[in-house]
Amino acid sequence: MLSVRGEDRIVQILEWQWGLMQRMLKRSVSVLASLGVMLGGVIAMAPTASAATQYGCPGKKIASYSVTERNEGFNLSNVYLYYDGATGKNCVVNRRTGLGEFGTRARLEVHLWAVGGQSASDVGNFAEQAGPISISAPGRCIRVKAVVHTVSGYYGDLEFGGFCG
């Protein structure tokens, strides 16, 4: 059985621990609040999808697709298609993701063509993106093909269309 003195000591220890936890919680909240303010500033400064030029393509983004690895299904790159109403041109880029080994040079392709009209391609060993490439395709449907290879041996490709003007 504990004496009154022993019980008082236990109460003191518990009060001290409770105070310590409260101080730690206040510091954590303060740090998280500061981090939130900093991240909010970064997010507020990030370019929006309606930016005049993104990844080298002027105009408005009209589509984006993921190129997935053919066996594993993870995202190797993103393909962004833009239309510039001022010039009447379509523009496309194929941009690596982290899993697509962004920053590492390996074969990357992007092709853009108007059915029965102009075409353009950018093919090479690129670390970040293939493109931008642009064509003018008034009154025609356009198609896009993107191919990704990584130095680790992963591969993905994608073809899409249906954008007619």
N, C-alpha and C positions, 0 to 999 in steps of 0.2 A: 504494500500500500504506500502511495506517495504522500509525503508530508505536504503541508501548505506551502512551504518554501519550494519544494520540488514542482508542485503544480504551478506556482507563480513563474518559475523558470521556464517551464514548457509553454506557458501563455506568452511570455516574453519572446521566446524563440519563434513561435507561430506568428506573433505580431510583426517581428522583424522580417520573417520570410514573406508575409503578406505585403509589407511595405516594399520589399525588394521586387516582388512580382509586379506591383503597381508601377514602380519607377521604370522597370524594363518595358512594361506595356506602353507607358507614355512615350518612351524613347522610340519604340517600334512604330507607334502611330505617327510620331513626328517624322521619322525617316521615311515611312510610306507616303505621308503627305507631301514631303519634299520631292520624292521620286515621282509622285503623280503630277506635281506641278511641272517638273522637268519633262516628263513624257508628254504632258499636254502641250508644252511648247514645241516639242519635236513634231508631234502630230499636227499641230496647227501650222507649222512651217512646211510640212510635206506637200509636194505638188499634188494637185487634184487631177482626177481623170479628165477634166475638161481643159487641162493646161494646153497652151497653144502648140507646144511641141513636146512629145514624150518619146523617149528612146529614138529621137531623130525623125519622127513622123509628125508632120503638121496635121491639123484638123481634129476631128472628133473620133474617139474610139467607137467603132461600131460592133466589134466582136473581140472576144478573147477565148482561147482554147488552151488546154493543157496537152502536152505531148507526154504520154505515159510510157514507161518501160514495157516492152512487149511481153515479158514473162512475169515480172514482179508487180507491175501495175503502179509503181510510184512515179511521181511527176518529175520529168527530166528538164522540161522547158515550158515556157508560156509563149504563145503566138498571139500578137496583138495586131488587129486590122483597123486601119483608120481611113476616114474619107474626109478630104478637104474640099468643101463646097466652093471655096474661092477659086481653086485651080481645077476642080473636077477630077482630081487624082486620088487613086487608092494607094495606100502605103501599108507595108507589113514588116514586122520584125519577128525573129525567133530568138527569145532570150532565155539563156540557161537559168536553172534554179540551183540551189545548194546541192541537191541530190544529183543534178545534172552536171555536177562538178564545175560550178561557176568559178571562173578565174583560172581554169586549166584549159590549155589549148587542145582541142580535139575537133574532129569533123562536125560541122554544123551547117545546115542548109535551110534556105527559104526560097520558095518559088512562087511567083504571082503571075497569073495570066488571065487575059480576057478571052472567053470562048470565041474563037474565030478572029482574034485580034492580037494586040501587043502582049509581050511577055517579058519578064525580068527574073533574074536569079542572083543569089549571092551564096556561094559555096566556098568553104575553106576551113582551115583550122583556126577557130575563134575561141577566145577565152570567155567572152560574155554574150555576144549576140551576132547573128547573121542578119544583115539588113542594117538600115532601112532600104527597101527598094520600093519604087513607085511606078505605076502605069496610069495612063489615061484610058478609060473604058466607057465612053458615053454610049448608052443604049445597049450595052453588053453585060453578060453575067461574068463574074470573076470567080476564080478558083485559087486556092492556096494549098501548097504542100510544104511541110516542115519535116526535117530529119535531124535526129540528134544521135551522136555517138559519144561515148566517154572513154577515157583512157583505161577505166576499169572493165571495159568490155560491155557496158550496157548500151542498149539501142532502143530507139522509139521513132515512130513516124506517124504522121497525121495528114489527112487531106480533107479539105472542106470547101464548100462553095455555097451557091444559092443567093449570092448578093448580086442583084441585077439593077441596072440603072439606065 
